[in-house]
Amino acid sequence: MSHPPREPNPTSTSTGRLLIRHSGPGDAAALRDLYAQPHAYDGTLQLPYPSEEQWQQRLALCNEQQRSLVAERDGCVVGQLMLTTFERHRRKHVATLGLAVSAASQRQGVASALLSAAIDLCDNWLAIRRLELTVYTDNDAAIALYRKYGFIIEGEHTDFAFRNGGYVNAYTMARVKRA
């Protein structure tokens, strides 16, 4: 029995309709602009001054193990989530994720919509049981969001990354889907 195609994952917000979709080659400039924002490279492992060419290459390298989802509002990309699954047989049930939201769109449900879409993919389509991430220990908003979606802190990495001239710790968090 065939099912009718589902409409992309739209979410209504007070500032316009939010659409979650897979990114495409035409999103490279928007993703460069997103990750060029100081809060984005400050809160991720990205470096300042990303180029459009870097993002074109990253998007071109997406394969069966990587899915790049974007949140789009009024035709503009306002957030991105990269979901990576593992190829190795004993870790095929695991995926990792990273995300960023534009400064102007924070606290408007963008990260929640992206995370919800990724969890739906993992739980209902990819047979992913364990979803992992790392988050800087000083990123209270992200930690609260992840906890809201069932992630728990499993450990802390000391001096995990070099940021703004110093080292920062990170938590390992995971969400395990129970049968």
N, C-alpha and C positions, 0 to 999 in steps of 0.2 A: 504494500500500500504506500503510495507516495504522498508526501505531505507538501502543502503549498509552501513556497519560500517564505521565510520569516522576514519581517521588516527589520532593518538594523536596530540596534538597541537604543532607542531615543529616551531621553529623560527630560521632563519639563523642569525648568528652573525659573526663578523670578527675573533673570536677566536674559532669557531666551532659551530655545530648545538646545539641549545637549545631545550630540550624536556620538556614539562610540562606534568606531570602525577600525579595520585593519589599515595600517599606514601604507602608502604607496610611494613610488619614486618622486612624485610631485610634492611630497611633504618634507623633503630634505631642507629646504630653506626655512620652513616654519620650525622644524626641530632644531636647526642651528640657532635660530632666534630664541627659542625656549631655553636651550641649554647655555646660551650666552648670558643669561640673567644671573647676576651674582648669587642669588639664593639657590639657584639650580645647581651650579657647579660647587657651591659651598656645601650643599646637602647630599651630593652624590660623589661618585669617583671620577666625574668629568673634570676636565681642565678648562680654564678660561680661554676665550678666543677660539671656539670651535669653528671649523670651516664648513661650508655647504658640501664641499667634496667629501669630507670625512663622513657626513651624514648620508650622502649618496652611497658611499661604499658600505656603510653599516647596513643600510636598508637593502642593498643588493646582496649582502651576505646572509640575510634572513633565509632560513631553510625550514625543514620540517620540525626542527628543534626550537626555533625561535619565532615568536609572534610579537609583532610590534603593533600595539593598539594605540589609537589616538582618540582624544576627546575633542570634538569640534563644536564650536558655538558660533552661529551667524557666519559660517564659512571660514572661521579662523581656528587653527589648532591651539587649544588652551591647555593640553596635557598629553602625556605619553606614558605608556607602561610597556616594558619589555618583559616578556615571559619566555623563559628558556627551560626546556625539558632536557633530561639526560638521555643519552644514547645507550650507555652501558646497561647490560641486562639486569644487573642487581640494583640499579638506580632508576629504572624506567618509570617508576611510580613517583618520582620527585621532580619538582620544578622550582626555579628561583625567579624572583621578580625584582624589578627596580622601576621607580616612577618619578615623574616630576610634573609640576603644575605651574603655569605662568603666575607671576606675582599678582597680576590684576584679577586672577580667577581663583585665588586661594580662598578657602572657607565658603565655597559655593557648591560643594558636592561633586566637584570634578574628580578628585582622588577616590572618593567613595564609588562613583560610577565606574571608573576604570577598574578598581579593585573588585567590585561586584561582577563585572564582565569577565575578568580573569578567573575568578573563583568558579563562575558558571562554566567556563571552558574546561577548567581542571576537573571539576566534580562530575560534569554531565557529558563530556565529549572526549576528553583526553585520558581518562582513567588515572588521573593524578591523585594520589592519596596524601602526599606530603608537599606542602608549599612553603618554601624557605625564603628568608631575606636577611639582610643586615641593615641596621639603621644606627646612625650616630646616637650615642646616649644622651646628647643634649637636644635632640629633635623631639620634643614633647608632643607636638601635634601629630606627627607621624606615628609615634608609639601608641598614642591614644586611638588613632584610626585603626591600626593593625589589631590592637586588643579588641576593639569593637567587632572586628570580623573573625575573632576566635584565635588569633595568633598569641602565642605565649613566649616569654623570654626564656631561652634555653641556656644562654651563657653570655659572657662579656669578653670581648677582645681588647686587650690593652694596646694602646698605640697602633690601632688598626690602620689609620690612614694619616697622611700628612696634609694638613689643611691650614691655609692662612698663616704659614710660618711656624706651625706647631703640630703636635700629634693629637689625635682625637680617638677616643674609645668608641666601640660599636657593640651593639647587642646583636646576637643571632636570635631571630625569632622564627617560629614555625607554626603552621596550622596543619593539623593532621585530621583528615576526614575519617571518622570512625564508621564502621559498617553498621 
